[in-house]
Amino acid sequence: MDGGSWLPYILLVLLILGGGYFAGAEISFASFNKIRLRNYAEGGDRRAKKALYISNHFDKALTTLLIGNNLMHIGCASLATLIATRLWGVGAVAYSTVVITVVVFLISEMIPKSFAKAYSERFALSVSGSLYFLMKILTPITFLFTSISKLASKLFGKKSEPTVTEEELYEIIDTIEEEGSLSEDKSDLVRSALEFADITVQDVLTSRVDLVSIDADMAEGEILSLIKAQKYSRLPVYEDTIDNIIGILQIRKYLKNYVRFQGNVHLKDLLDEPHFVHKSTRIDDLLEEMSRKKLHLAIVTDDYGGTMGIVTVEDILEELVGEIWDEDDEVVEEFVKIGGNRFEVSGDLLVEDAFEEMEYENYDEEAFSHKTMGGWALDHFEFIPHEGDHFVYNDLMVTITKMDHQRIVKLLIKWTPPVSPEPQESIKANLIGVDLKHGQ
């Protein structure tokens, strides 16, 4: 080959640029927004359709890119060596190797990868057609290499892993919230949706001690007084004991019949069939079932079939969107920071939620799972306490401030964090200071 010919130089430049093409394509398809490209594809963008095909067959695409990239690098090294030998002799090979390595690193790797990372969608769309073509013509070769790769994975027992773990998903949400792409309210909604499937009805129910219900033997006047005082749209009806719920009464239906028949109402004839669920039922499953059966309220049972409480559609939805208030709801503060490491908490608040609000960590999470503050206090006292009674747990002083018959309504928690021991050096310095003062 004539040393003065431009052909080898042109080929060398093309090989360097080719390496940049393959390196940039690899990064762009590994980092682009697949959802956005799917929207482009659904809008009829042919380049986006090919880009999605490449993304869905990324193993095959990656093999194609690696083959191409290695061929470019081998070609660059060989051609640079040939040019250097022709121009300056064998002694220039070492220098040419160093130079071509730096050039390939900058132009074929670092610069195109940085650009492709910053403009991943634009880069992926621009190379999708050519890469799609290369994948097709190199199919026999890529099939061979991907088969070897899969066989090696099986031999080493590598298990398939999810593309994104739950922890990584939470980190993504935190990141896009910090960048301002997602508001705090929307990110909270996304987190609630992710946690939704892990919540059981036991976590959201209205417990039996707070349950408003109707005795089937109640007089009509008592029923009307209860309806007027409580303002609920539906109430469970029981016989003999709350563990024997026989139906659900729609208040509107009852009042219509009361007016229509001038007070002569047969309560049991108006009852809807109760729907029972176990306390361990997941709320996403229950919501689907209640939606399918057009239910508004379900009775929650414990392990022995007794009534543990009730759960409504509103209770479930509040786990997604937060508290839903209407004009009849009474605003109750479940957790109030008074100051001086003192907190007023509701007896219905879960212990783990109260401690999370306090940023208190010196407790066993499993021991307090699904336990309310009132239930925890009763476990400690082992008797029905009175207002003013207190107990100590680690560095917490817990005082009962409000009772409703046998139910704990409010508690006051005083947290006295342990004082860190003063370092020995500081103690010695203080003692020396005292001696000096006495010496004066």
Number of C-alpha atoms within 10 A of each C-alpha: 9 10 13 11 9 9 11 17 14 10 14 20 13 14 23 24 18 20 28 25 24 25 23 27 26 23 20 25 26 17 15 22 12 17 10 12 20 16 13 16 17 12 11 11 15 15 19 25 21 21 27 22 14 21 19 12 12 15 15 20 25 21 21 26 23 16 16 18 23 13 14 24 20 12 17 25 18 13 18 20 21 18 21 19 16 15 13 10 12 12 10 15 17 11 12 18 17 10 13 19 15 12 14 21 16 15 18 25 20 15 16 23 23 15 14 26 20 15 14 23 20 12 21 29 22 15 19 23 17 10 20 17 11 15 20 13 11 16 15 10 14 22 15 11 16 16 11 12 14 11 12 12 13 11 9 8 9 10 8 7 7 7 6 9 10 10 8 11 13 14 12 13 19 17 13 13 17 12 10 10 11 15 13 14 11 13 17 18 16 16 16 16 15 14 12 17 12 10 16 20 27 22 19 19 20 20 16 15 10 11 15 18 19 21 17 18 13 12 10 15 10 12 18 15 10 15 19 10 9 11 12 14 12 19 21 24 25 18 14 10 12 19 15 13 23 18 23 23 23 16 17 12 13 20 15 13 17 17 11 11 11 9 14 11 17 13 19 14 9 16 18 15 11 17 17 15 19 20 23 15 14 18 25 18 13 19 19 11 12 17 12 9 10 10 14 15 20 22 24 25 20 14 10 8 14 16 22 22 24 27 22 19 16 14 20 22 16 14 19 17 15 13 11 11 11 7 5 9 9 8 7 7 9 15 18 15 14 12 9 9 13 18 19 22 23 22 23 19 19 22 22 22 15 20 14 11 13 17 9 13 10 11 12 9 12 9 9 15 12 18 18 19 25 22 18 14 22 16 11 12 12 8 10 14 16 17 15 13 13 18 13 12 11 11 12 18 15 22 20 22 17 17 18 10 9 12 18 23 20 23 25 22 22 19 18 13 11 8 6 6 6 8 8 9 9 10 11 11 11 12 12 12 12 11 11 10 9 8 7 5
